[in-house]
Amino acid sequence: MSSDHGGSSVPRRQLGRRLRELRESASLTVAQVVTALEWSKPRLWRYETGQVPIHPNDVETMCRLYGAGPELTDALRELARQSKAKGWWHAYADIPEWFQLFLGMEQAASRLRQYEAEVIPGLVQSPAYARAITTLGPRELPPAAVEQRTAMRMQRQQILTRREPRAPELEIILSESALVRGFGAEIMADQLTALLAFTERPNVSIRVIPFSAGPHVAYQGPFVILDFPRETQVRDPEPTTIYQESPTGSLYLDKPSEVETYSAVWSGLDTVALDQATSRKLITHRLEGWSP
C-alpha cells in the first residue's frame, strides 16, 4: 500500500475543523467572514467541513482574519499542503466528491463498524455481487463504468490485508434479509461463499441478526462508525465519525452526542445479533438454499 493510504480526507477534515474553531474563537459569523473575504457561503462551508482541499494562501488569509499567530498559521499551511495528496481512488473517473471523502476516511480508519439491512457491504462483496449491485443505481451505467466501479470496490478491500499501516478491524452486523434478497442463485452462492471466507480473517467479524430477533433499534437504516488512530503524539486523532449514505450524497456526524447515540444503537444491535459461530452456521444454511 502506498504512502498515500489515507488520501487527503483526514488532513482536510482536521484543517477545516481547526479553521472553524479559530473563526468561532474570534467570534466571527459565517456571514461576517464571507463578507470580509468576498467569498461565497458554500465555499467557506466546503473548507470548514473538509469537502475540498484548501490552498495554503487561503489558509493564511483566514488565519490573518482570525488573528492566528505565525507559528499556528505555518502549521495550518503545511496541513493544507498535505490535504492535496491524492488517494488511489483518484485514478478512477466518475466518483462523486462526497464518496471520495469517505474513501479517504475508510483508508485511514483503525476500526470500522458497519450495519447493513438489505445488501452485503462493499468491503466484503464478491466481484459478481459488486457488479450486479452497481447496475441497480438510479441511472443506467455503461458496461465500462460498471466494470470500473467493480474494480474500485475490489481495490477498497485491500485495506483488510495490508501490513502498513496495520489493517483495520472490521465488524459487520447484517440483517438476515441481506442473505436472502439477491441477484440469482449463482451470484448469491458465490457471494455467501466469499462471506464465509472473509469470516476466517482475524480482523473481520461478520454477525447476522436473524428474522426471529424481531424489531431492533437500527430501524432507521444502515450506517458506518469509523474510529481513527493517533497518527502522532502532537496531532489529535480524527474524532469517531458516523457515515450514512443516500443516492445523492452522504452525511457525516462527529459531535459527541451523535457518536454516543449511534454507539448506543450499535450496542443494541450487538445484543440481538448472533455470535460469530452461529452466524457462520446461518450463512452456511442460506448458502445451501442458494446452491443448485
NORVEN-V253705 format. One record per backbone hydrogen bond with DSSP energy under -0.5 kcal/mol. NH is the residue of the N-H (numbers start at 0). CO is the residue of the C=O. E is the energy in kcal/mol with one decimal. If there is no record, write none. Layout:
nh: <NH | NH>
co: <CO | CO>
e: <E | E>
This chain:
nh: <4 | 6 | 8 | 9 | 11 | 12 | 13 | 14 | 15 | 16 | 17 | 18 | 19 | 20 | 21 | 22 | 23 | 24 | 25 | 26 | 27 | 32 | 33 | 34 | 35 | 36 | 37 | 38 | 43 | 44 | 45 | 46 | 47 | 48 | 49 | 50 | 51 | 57 | 58 | 59 | 60 | 61 | 62 | 63 | 64 | 65 | 66 | 66 | 67 | 72 | 73 | 74 | 75 | 76 | 77 | 78 | 79 | 80 | 81 | 82 | 83 | 84 | 89 | 90 | 91 | 95 | 98 | 99 | 100 | 101 | 102 | 103 | 104 | 105 | 106 | 107 | 108 | 109 | 110 | 111 | 112 | 113 | 114 | 115 | 123 | 124 | 129 | 130 | 131 | 132 | 133 | 134 | 135 | 136 | 144 | 145 | 146 | 147 | 148 | 149 | 150 | 151 | 152 | 153 | 154 | 155 | 156 | 157 | 158 | 159 | 160 | 161 | 166 | 168 | 169 | 169 | 170 | 170 | 171 | 171 | 172 | 173 | 174 | 175 | 177 | 178 | 179 | 179 | 180 | 181 | 187 | 188 | 189 | 190 | 191 | 192 | 193 | 194 | 195 | 196 | 197 | 198 | 199 | 200 | 203 | 204 | 206 | 208 | 209 | 212 | 213 | 218 | 220 | 222 | 223 | 224 | 225 | 225 | 226 | 226 | 227 | 228 | 230 | 231 | 235 | 237 | 240 | 241 | 242 | 243 | 245 | 248 | 250 | 252 | 257 | 258 | 259 | 260 | 261 | 262 | 263 | 264 | 265 | 266 | 267 | 268 | 269 | 270 | 271 | 271 | 272 | 273 | 278 | 279 | 280 | 281 | 282 | 283 | 284 | 285 | 286 | 287 | 288 | 289 | 290>
co: <1 | 3 | 5 | 5 | 7 | 8 | 9 | 10 | 11 | 12 | 13 | 14 | 15 | 16 | 17 | 18 | 19 | 20 | 21 | 23 | 22 | 28 | 29 | 30 | 31 | 32 | 33 | 33 | 39 | 40 | 41 | 42 | 43 | 44 | 46 | 45 | 45 | 54 | 54 | 55 | 56 | 57 | 58 | 59 | 60 | 61 | 62 | 63 | 62 | 68 | 69 | 70 | 71 | 72 | 73 | 74 | 75 | 76 | 77 | 78 | 80 | 81 | 86 | 87 | 88 | 93 | 95 | 95 | 96 | 97 | 98 | 99 | 100 | 101 | 102 | 103 | 104 | 226 | 226 | 168 | 224 | 170 | 222 | 172 | 120 | 121 | 125 | 126 | 127 | 128 | 129 | 130 | 132 | 133 | 141 | 141 | 142 | 143 | 144 | 145 | 146 | 147 | 148 | 149 | 150 | 151 | 152 | 154 | 155 | 156 | 157 | 157 | 161 | 109 | 167 | 202 | 111 | 168 | 169 | 204 | 113 | 206 | 115 | 208 | 174 | 175 | 175 | 176 | 176 | 179 | 183 | 184 | 185 | 186 | 187 | 188 | 189 | 190 | 191 | 192 | 193 | 194 | 196 | 197 | 200 | 169 | 171 | 173 | 207 | 209 | 210 | 215 | 217 | 114 | 242 | 112 | 223 | 240 | 110 | 224 | 237 | 107 | 228 | 234 | 233 | 228 | 225 | 252 | 223 | 250 | 248 | 245 | 243 | 241 | 254 | 254 | 255 | 256 | 257 | 258 | 259 | 260 | 261 | 262 | 263 | 264 | 265 | 266 | 267 | 268 | 268 | 207 | 274 | 275 | 276 | 277 | 278 | 279 | 280 | 281 | 282 | 283 | 284 | 285 | 286>
e: <-1.0 | -2.4 | -0.6 | -0.7 | -2.0 | -2.6 | -2.6 | -2.6 | -2.8 | -2.5 | -2.1 | -2.4 | -2.2 | -2.2 | -2.1 | -2.4 | -2.5 | -2.5 | -1.6 | -1.5 | -2.2 | -2.1 | -2.6 | -1.7 | -2.3 | -2.7 | -1.0 | -1.5 | -1.7 | -2.6 | -2.6 | -1.9 | -2.7 | -1.7 | -1.1 | -2.0 | -1.0 | -0.9 | -1.9 | -2.2 | -2.0 | -2.3 | -2.8 | -2.2 | -1.8 | -2.3 | -0.8 | -0.5 | -2.5 | -2.3 | -2.4 | -1.9 | -2.4 | -2.3 | -2.0 | -1.8 | -2.0 | -1.7 | -2.0 | -1.7 | -1.2 | -1.8 | -1.7 | -1.7 | -1.7 | -0.6 | -0.6 | -2.0 | -1.7 | -1.1 | -2.5 | -2.0 | -1.7 | -3.2 | -2.2 | -1.2 | -1.3 | -2.6 | -1.5 | -3.2 | -2.4 | -2.8 | -2.5 | -2.0 | -1.7 | -1.3 | -2.9 | -2.5 | -2.1 | -2.8 | -1.7 | -1.0 | -1.4 | -1.2 | -0.7 | -1.9 | -2.3 | -2.0 | -2.4 | -2.1 | -2.4 | -2.2 | -2.0 | -2.0 | -2.1 | -2.0 | -1.0 | -1.6 | -1.6 | -1.7 | -1.3 | -0.7 | -0.8 | -2.2 | -0.5 | -3.1 | -3.1 | -0.5 | -0.5 | -3.2 | -2.6 | -3.0 | -1.9 | -2.1 | -1.6 | -1.5 | -0.8 | -0.9 | -2.4 | -1.0 | -2.4 | -2.6 | -1.9 | -2.4 | -2.8 | -1.8 | -2.1 | -2.5 | -2.0 | -1.7 | -2.3 | -1.6 | -1.2 | -1.8 | -1.6 | -2.8 | -2.7 | -3.5 | -0.7 | -1.9 | -1.6 | -0.6 | -1.7 | -1.3 | -2.0 | -3.2 | -0.5 | -2.9 | -2.6 | -0.5 | -0.5 | -0.6 | -0.7 | -0.7 | -0.5 | -0.5 | -2.2 | -3.2 | -2.8 | -2.1 | -2.8 | -0.8 | -2.9 | -2.3 | -0.6 | -2.6 | -2.5 | -1.8 | -2.2 | -2.3 | -1.8 | -1.9 | -2.6 | -2.2 | -2.0 | -2.2 | -2.5 | -1.2 | -0.8 | -0.7 | -2.0 | -2.9 | -2.5 | -2.2 | -1.6 | -2.0 | -2.8 | -2.6 | -2.3 | -2.5 | -2.3 | -2.3 | -1.4 | -1.3 | -2.0>
